[in-house]
């Protein structure tokens, strides 16, 4: 049986990371500012990449990238602290399939709930 087209749709990783942050975050009903999202977007993208395939769109096609490739894209200076390297990354050519995003968010929610607060 073929998957519905909607579940195969590629979602920009920038939007996917923001959506995952809102679903997974413990910030109540208040919306995060663009600045706050920029500060955590790279960390959320890395978390998504750890449990789902991230694809790079290049030359009219796509290819899966590894977590190491993703991290190297974020890193302007390897000696910079992790939170600085992952702040405001360029995610413009990176995507995640909608079905993979939904599955990744569920996995991350389950893993988060298994640790005491």
N, C-alpha and C positions, 0 to 999 in steps of 0.2 A: 504494500500500500504506500502510495506517495504521500510525503508530508505536505500539509497545506503550504501554499506560497508564503503566507504571513510568517510562519515559523522559520522560513529560510531567509527572510529579509535581514539584511545587514544593518545594524544600528551603529551609528558613530560612537566610538569608544568614549568620547568626551561626554556625550549624553548618557551613555550606559553607566559611566562612573558616577555621574551626578544622581541618576535614578537609584543606583545601588546605595550610595551614601545616604540618601533620604530614607530608603527602606530599612537599611541596617543600622543607621545612626540612632543614638539615644538622645535626641534633641527635641522631643515632644512635637508640638504642632508648629513651632516656629520654623520658618524657612531659613536655610543658610544663605548668607550673602554670597555674591560672586567671588569676593575675596576669600571667604572661608572655603568655598568649593575649590578654588584654585590651589589653596594650600594642601588639600587632601586628595585632589583628583588623581594625582600620580600614585599615591598609596592605594587608593581604591582600584585603580587600573591594574596595579601589580597583584592585588588580591584576586581580582577577576581572572587575570592571566594564569594564576596558580591553579585554578579549578576549571578553566574553560579555554577554548582555542580563540586566540586573537589573530585577526588577519590584517595584513598590510595590503592596501590597494596600490598597485603600481602597473604602469604600462597597460592599462585596460584590463588587467587581471588581478587576482588576489593570491596571496600565499600566506600560510600560517607562519607566525613568528614565535620564537621561544621567549621564555621569561628573561633569559640572559640578554637576548637582542633588545627586548623592551627596556630593560634596565639600562643598557648601554646607550640607548636613545635619550634617556632622561638625564644621563650623567654628563654634565659639562666638565665636572672636576671630580675625579674619583675620591679625592681627599675631602671633599665637602661632606658635611653631615648628611645622613640619609634624608632627613626631612627637607633640607635645602635642595638636594638633588631631585626630589620628587615633587617639588612645588611648581605649579604652573607648567606642566610639561606640554609639548606639542603633540597632540593626539589626532591631528587633523586627517591623517591618512590611515588611521587604524579603526577597525570595526570588529564587532562581535555579532554572531547570529542571534536573532531574537530568542530562539528556543534555548540556545546556550546561555544567554544572559539570565533568563528566568530560572534555569536549572542552577546556575552558579550562585544566584542570590539565595535560593533555597538552601544550597549546601553551606554557604557562609552563615546564614541565619541559624541553621542547625548546629554548626560548630561553635558559634558564638554562645548559643544557649546552653551548651554543655559545660561552659566554664562558669564558676561562681563569680558574682559581681564583686 
